[in-house]
Amino acid sequence: MYIHTIMGKRIKKLKNVRLHREGTDTLLYGGFAIIAVAVILWRAFDTKIPFWIFTAIFGALYLVVVNFYRCPKRFYDGDTAGLVVAPADGKVVVIEEVEEQTYFHDHRMMISIFMSPLNVHANWFPVDGRVKYVKHFNGNYHKAWLPKASEENEHADTLIELEDGREVLVRQIAGAIARRIVTYAKEDEDCYIDEHLGFIKLGSRVDVFLPADCEVCVKMNQPTTGDQTVIARI
């Protein structure tokens, strides 16, 4: 039996973090390596030019990586009943009715959000419900905004059943650079808007397959904020 999710009574399992846990090792070891090399350059040369050049270049790159692993704490401020929120920060690149053949075998409205390397790459559950199915598929690494990426690229599918029995499919897709998809969703567990569904490293995309009669609330090329932008009503 589902737990009713009305404003002020939703169950949230968020951790108060500012940098995503997926980046802990990368940031820690990368920071140590940069400091170590900088110290060596400072002591090894009479001139400090190599030190300053290295520090400027790799310091800037490190800040880019820190930006990539940002993990803002977000809460949707309102009643979530019947809402579908953006599962990721990025830009809407697809809004179309498609024939989904993996699970539904019928027409579905697909909304796709492309994440550039500069976007936050945490993914959120777009709806409240119960996770029915989670599966990872190996595949190619086409550019994430291409239509064929949805089916041919490496991806992970999470099927969510709503309280009224309808189903929503969320597909995390690896891009040309992305090489790791992390999915936290577990089968037979309740899930809620405001909770993290997973994480995709570097440029990538998330597709949401909705009932064909849903009301789309976004337009092409519209920027989205994960867990905040309402992309549809069902």
Secondary structure as UniProt FT lines:
FT   TURN            7..8
FT   HELIX           21..23
FT   HELIX           24..44
FT   HELIX           49..68
FT   TURN            81..82
FT   STRAND          83..85
FT   STRAND          90..100
FT   TURN            101..104
FT   STRAND          106..115
FT   TURN            117..118
FT   STRAND          122..124
FT   STRAND          129..137
FT   TURN            144..145
FT   TURN            147..148
FT   HELIX           149..152
FT   STRAND          155..161
FT   TURN            163..164
FT   STRAND          167..174
FT   STRAND          181..183
FT   TURN            187..188
FT   STRAND          190..191
FT   TURN            193..194
FT   STRAND          196..200
FT   STRAND          204..211
FT   TURN            212..213
FT   STRAND          215..216
FT   TURN            220..221
FT   STRAND          223..224
FT   TURN            226..228
FT   STRAND          230..233
//
